[in-house]
Amino acid sequence: MPKGLIAPLTQAALASLRGLADGSESSMPEGHRARLLHLALIESGPEGDAITALGRERLVSDR
């Protein structure tokens, strides 16, 4: 099982991931961003951060 699906996340980091997914998160704390990038739940691109397929899976599994 991929690490990003089972690694622990704080409720605040999970809220940042949800905010990015629904477009309401314009900026997130650097600690959350670093953790989400490390777990491959988000990716950084030329237009900013974007949620990955793994990140979307994580949101579904954490509901």
C-alpha positions, 0 to 999 in steps of 0.5 A: 500500500502506498505510504501516502494512504497510510501515513498519519496526518494531523487534522489541520494538514488534512484540512489543508489538503481538502482546501486545495482539493476544493479550491478554497485553500489559497495558501497553506502553512509550509509545514503542511505543504512539505508533508503533503509533498513528501507523501506525494499527496500534492505536487508543485507545478508552474501554476502552483500546488495541485492535488494528485490522484493519490491525494484524492484517494486519501481524501476519500479514505479519510471521510 
